[in-house]
């Protein structure tokens, strides 16, 4: 539409003109690596910049789509985090640790040796379901036959919930690609696991460009050692997909979750909740609880129910503290 003849255009302030100019120079990219307040952002043309949040702003995660104001040849300032589909992180009384944002699938790596934690695996599953992320479990080191049956038995409860459990050896490149490549194609997958589970070996098999350091676990301590120190996204070779690697962990707090969030992490409770007498039932001690009745009838795994109670109690203690 043309301007009305004889009517002067409105005068824009220096601040407004500066804001327009700044917006025009911003570019949208995706965070592919994070270390503290340092980020690597990749743009649609494949270019990358080392970026920092403006001022004291923080909270960005690998997988976030962000607006960046370029500075110099290869640096930039993160001006805004665009809306996310989800964010997976863990939290305890000390701090919160973000894993990744805009994730389609969580790949939880456990192994025949060293002994994996049922509690940590269950918490990772609960965190994924509460964020609307589809979980998948890898049982690694299946070449260690003497402990394989015991590891399978410990995964029976989550397998019964419909969680896929893929058995493999990360050193068998052909099997890894045959079993996993179709599930990773076209998706953003977060690779998560305790130290010592063979996560870095699996990453190197799927994304050779990663060159992740690997280290043998301590048989005496029955535990692994941390080898990954930063979170980074890797583009996979055909048939494609993106894989986000994160540091190994030995704790997985979920104190940031509300009661409703926690319940989403235990989907097997859903069909029984509608039989609870009280709408605000916590599924612990209330009379007429459909979940407790299902537990007593054998319809809910006792270990899963005990984990639910631990997570809920930790969340309640955290809320009272703050």
C-alpha positions as CSV (number, residue, x, y, z in Angstrom):
1,X,0.0,0.0,0.0
2,X,1.4,3.4,-0.9
3,X,1.7,6.2,1.6
4,X,-1.0,8.8,1.8
5,X,0.1,11.8,-0.4
6,X,1.3,14.7,1.7
7,X,1.4,12.8,5.0
8,X,5.0,12.4,6.4
9,X,6.2,9.0,7.4
10,X,6.4,8.5,11.2
11,X,9.8,9.2,12.7
12,X,11.4,6.1,14.2
13,X,13.6,6.4,17.3
14,X,17.2,5.4,17.2
15,X,16.4,2.5,19.5
16,X,13.7,1.2,17.1
17,X,16.0,1.6,14.1
18,X,18.8,-0.2,16.0
19,X,16.4,-3.1,17.0
20,X,15.4,-3.5,13.4
21,X,19.0,-3.6,12.2
22,X,19.9,-6.2,14.9
23,X,17.0,-8.4,14.0
24,X,18.0,-8.3,10.3
25,X,21.5,-9.5,11.2
26,X,20.3,-12.4,13.4
27,X,20.5,-15.9,12.0
28,X,18.8,-19.1,13.1
29,X,21.0,-22.1,13.9
30,X,21.1,-25.2,16.0
31,X,23.4,-25.8,19.0
32,X,25.5,-28.9,18.3
33,X,28.0,-28.7,21.2
34,X,27.9,-27.3,24.7
35,X,30.6,-26.9,27.4
36,X,29.5,-24.6,30.3
37,X,28.5,-21.3,28.7
38,X,30.4,-22.0,25.5
39,X,28.3,-23.3,22.5
40,X,28.9,-24.3,18.9
41,X,26.0,-23.3,16.7
42,X,25.6,-24.8,13.2
43,X,23.7,-23.0,10.5
44,X,21.6,-24.3,7.5
45,X,24.6,-23.8,5.1
46,X,26.8,-26.0,7.4
47,X,28.8,-23.0,8.8
48,X,29.6,-23.0,12.5
49,X,30.2,-20.3,15.1
50,X,31.4,-20.4,18.7
51,X,28.7,-18.6,20.6
52,X,28.0,-17.2,24.1
53,X,24.7,-16.2,25.7
54,X,24.1,-12.5,26.1
55,X,24.8,-11.2,29.6
56,X,24.2,-13.8,32.3
57,X,21.5,-15.6,30.3
58,X,21.9,-19.4,30.3
59,X,19.8,-22.5,29.8
60,X,20.6,-23.4,26.2
61,X,21.1,-27.1,25.5
62,X,22.4,-29.1,22.6
63,X,19.6,-29.5,20.1
64,X,18.1,-26.1,20.8
65,X,17.3,-23.9,17.9
66,X,18.6,-20.4,18.6
67,X,18.8,-16.9,17.1
68,X,22.4,-15.7,16.9
69,X,23.9,-12.2,16.2
70,X,27.2,-12.9,14.4
71,X,30.3,-11.3,15.8
72,X,33.6,-11.3,13.9
73,X,34.4,-14.1,11.5
74,X,33.4,-17.2,13.6
75,X,31.8,-16.1,16.8
76,X,28.3,-14.9,17.9
77,X,25.9,-14.0,20.6
78,X,22.9,-16.2,21.4
79,X,20.0,-13.7,21.5
80,X,17.1,-16.1,21.9
81,X,16.2,-19.8,22.4
82,X,13.3,-20.7,20.1
83,X,10.4,-22.8,21.5
84,X,11.3,-26.4,22.3
85,X,9.4,-29.6,21.9
86,X,11.0,-31.0,25.0
87,X,14.0,-30.8,27.3
88,X,15.6,-33.7,29.1
89,X,17.6,-33.0,32.3
90,X,18.3,-34.3,35.7
91,X,18.3,-32.4,39.0
92,X,19.1,-33.0,42.7
93,X,19.7,-30.9,45.8
94,X,23.0,-29.6,44.4
95,X,22.3,-28.7,40.7
96,X,20.4,-29.3,37.5
97,X,22.1,-30.8,34.5
98,X,20.6,-30.5,31.0
99,X,21.1,-33.3,28.6
100,X,19.5,-32.1,25.3
101,X,16.5,-30.4,23.8
102,X,14.2,-31.3,20.9
103,X,14.9,-35.0,21.2
104,X,12.9,-37.7,19.4
105,X,14.3,-40.8,21.0
106,X,16.4,-41.7,24.1
107,X,18.9,-44.5,23.7
108,X,19.8,-45.9,27.1
109,X,22.9,-48.0,27.1
110,X,23.3,-50.7,29.8
111,X,25.7,-53.7,29.7
112,X,26.3,-57.2,30.9
113,X,29.4,-55.9,32.7
114,X,29.9,-53.7,34.8
115,X,26.7,-54.1,36.7
116,X,24.2,-51.5,35.6
117,X,21.9,-49.8,38.0
118,X,18.2,-50.7,37.8
119,X,17.4,-47.4,39.6
120,X,19.3,-45.2,37.2
121,X,17.9,-47.0,34.1
122,X,14.4,-46.6,35.6
123,X,14.9,-42.9,36.3
124,X,16.1,-42.4,32.7
125,X,13.0,-44.0,31.5
126,X,10.8,-41.9,33.7
127,X,12.5,-38.8,32.6
128,X,12.1,-39.7,29.0
129,X,8.4,-40.5,29.3
130,X,7.7,-37.4,31.4
131,X,9.1,-35.3,28.5
132,X,7.3,-37.2,25.8
133,X,10.5,-38.9,24.5
134,X,10.4,-42.4,23.2
135,X,12.9,-44.7,25.0
136,X,15.0,-47.5,23.6
137,X,17.4,-49.7,25.6
138,X,20.7,-51.2,24.3
139,X,22.0,-54.2,26.2
140,X,25.7,-54.0,25.3
141,X,28.6,-56.5,25.7
142,X,26.4,-59.6,24.9
143,X,29.6,-61.4,23.9
144,X,30.1,-61.8,27.7
145,X,27.9,-64.9,27.9
146,X,28.3,-65.7,31.6
147,X,26.3,-62.6,32.7
148,X,23.9,-62.3,29.8
149,X,21.0,-64.2,31.3
150,X,21.1,-62.2,34.6
151,X,21.2,-58.9,32.6
152,X,18.2,-60.1,30.5
153,X,16.2,-61.0,33.7
154,X,16.8,-57.5,35.2
155,X,15.4,-55.9,32.1
156,X,12.3,-58.1,32.0
157,X,10.1,-55.6,33.8
158,X,10.7,-52.7,31.3
159,X,10.6,-55.1,28.4
160,X,7.1,-56.1,29.6
161,X,6.1,-52.4,29.3
162,X,6.9,-52.5,25.6
163,X,10.3,-50.8,25.7
164,X,12.4,-52.2,22.9
165,X,15.6,-53.9,24.2
166,X,18.2,-54.5,21.5
167,X,21.1,-56.8,22.3
168,X,24.4,-56.3,20.7
169,X,28.2,-55.9,21.1
170,X,29.3,-52.4,20.2
171,X,32.5,-53.9,18.7
172,X,30.4,-55.7,16.1
173,X,30.1,-52.9,13.6
174,X,27.9,-54.9,11.1
175,X,25.4,-55.8,13.8
176,X,25.3,-52.3,15.3
177,X,24.5,-50.7,11.9
178,X,22.0,-53.4,11.0
179,X,20.1,-53.2,14.3
180,X,20.3,-49.4,15.0
181,X,20.7,-47.5,11.7
182,X,17.1,-47.9,10.7
183,X,15.9,-46.7,14.1
184,X,18.1,-43.7,14.1
185,X,17.4,-42.5,10.5
186,X,15.6,-39.2,10.3
187,X,15.5,-38.7,14.1
188,X,17.4,-36.9,16.8
189,X,18.5,-39.5,19.4
190,X,20.2,-38.8,22.8
191,X,22.7,-41.4,23.8
192,X,22.7,-41.9,27.6
193,X,24.3,-44.3,30.0
194,X,26.3,-44.9,33.1
195,X,30.1,-44.8,32.8
196,X,31.6,-48.1,31.7
197,X,28.6,-49.3,29.7
198,X,30.4,-49.0,26.3
199,X,28.6,-45.8,25.2
200,X,31.7,-44.3,23.6
201,X,32.5,-47.5,21.7
202,X,29.0,-47.5,20.4
203,X,29.2,-43.9,19.4
204,X,32.5,-44.5,17.5
205,X,30.9,-47.4,15.7
206,X,27.8,-45.3,14.6
207,X,29.7,-42.0,14.0
208,X,33.4,-42.7,13.3
209,X,34.1,-38.9,13.1
210,X,33.4,-38.7,16.8
211,X,36.7,-40.3,17.8
212,X,35.4,-40.6,21.4
213,X,37.9,-41.7,24.0
214,X,37.2,-45.2,25.5
215,X,38.5,-46.7,28.7
216,X,38.2,-50.1,30.3
217,X,36.1,-50.4,33.4
218,X,37.5,-51.3,36.8
219,X,36.7,-54.9,37.5
220,X,37.7,-54.5,41.1
221,X,35.2,-51.6,41.6
222,X,32.6,-53.0,39.1
223,X,32.2,-49.5,37.6
224,X,33.3,-47.4,34.7
225,X,35.2,-44.2,34.4
226,X,34.0,-41.0,32.8
227,X,35.5,-40.5,29.3
228,X,33.0,-37.9,27.8
229,X,33.2,-34.4,29.2
230,X,31.0,-32.4,26.9
231,X,27.7,-32.9,25.1
232,X,27.8,-32.9,21.3
233,X,25.6,-33.7,18.3
234,X,26.9,-35.8,15.5
235,X,25.4,-36.2,12.0
236,X,25.2,-39.9,11.2
237,X,26.2,-41.4,7.8
238,X,23.4,-42.7,5.5
239,X,20.6,-43.5,6.2
240,X,21.2,-40.5,8.4
241,X,19.9,-39.1,11.7
242,X,21.5,-37.1,14.5
243,X,23.1,-38.6,17.6
244,X,23.7,-36.6,20.7
245,X,26.4,-37.9,23.1
246,X,26.5,-36.8,26.7
247,X,28.8,-37.5,29.7
248,X,28.3,-40.7,31.6
249,X,26.5,-40.4,34.9
250,X,26.3,-42.1,38.3
251,X,23.2,-40.3,39.5
252,X,19.9,-39.3,37.9
253,X,17.8,-37.0,40.2
254,X,14.3,-36.0,39.0
255,X,13.5,-33.4,41.7
256,X,12.4,-30.9,39.1
257,X,9.4,-33.0,38.2
258,X,5.9,-32.3,39.5
259,X,3.6,-35.1,40.7
260,X,1.8,-35.1,37.3
261,X,5.2,-35.3,35.5
262,X,6.3,-38.2,37.6
263,X,3.1,-40.1,36.8
264,X,3.7,-39.6,33.1
265,X,7.0,-41.4,33.7
266,X,5.1,-44.5,34.8
267,X,2.6,-45.2,32.0
268,X,1.7,-48.6,33.3
269,X,-0.2,-46.8,36.2
270,X,-2.6,-45.0,33.8
271,X,-5.2,-47.7,33.3
272,X,-5.5,-48.1,37.1
273,X,-5.6,-44.5,38.1
274,X,-9.2,-44.2,36.9
275,X,-10.2,-46.6,39.6
276,X,-8.8,-44.5,42.4
277,X,-11.4,-43.2,44.9
278,X,-9.9,-39.8,45.2
279,X,-9.0,-37.5,42.3
280,X,-5.8,-36.2,44.1
281,X,-4.6,-39.7,45.1
282,X,-0.8,-40.0,45.4
283,X,-1.0,-43.8,45.0
284,X,0.7,-44.6,48.3
285,X,-1.5,-44.8,51.3
286,X,-5.0,-43.6,50.2
287,X,-7.9,-46.0,50.6
288,X,-9.5,-47.2,47.4
289,X,-6.3,-46.6,45.3
290,X,-6.5,-48.4,41.9
291,X,-2.7,-48.4,41.6
292,X,-2.1,-50.0,44.9
293,X,-4.8,-52.6,44.2
294,X,-3.1,-53.4,40.9
295,X,0.2,-53.7,42.7
296,X,-1.2,-56.1,45.2
297,X,-2.8,-58.1,42.4
298,X,0.5,-58.5,40.6
299,X,-0.5,-56.1,37.8
300,X,2.4,-53.6,38.5
301,X,6.0,-54.5,39.0
302,X,7.0,-54.0,42.7
303,X,10.4,-52.6,41.7
304,X,8.9,-50.0,39.4
305,X,6.4,-49.0,42.1
306,X,9.1,-48.6,44.7
307,X,11.0,-46.4,42.2
308,X,7.9,-44.2,41.8
309,X,7.7,-43.7,45.5
310,X,11.3,-42.8,45.8
311,X,11.1,-40.2,43.0
312,X,7.9,-38.7,44.4
313,X,9.3,-38.4,47.9
314,X,12.5,-36.8,46.6
315,X,10.4,-34.3,44.7
316,X,8.2,-33.5,47.7
317,X,11.3,-32.9,49.9
318,X,12.8,-30.6,47.3
319,X,9.6,-28.6,47.0
320,X,9.5,-28.1,50.8
321,X,13.1,-26.9,50.7
322,X,12.4,-24.3,48.2
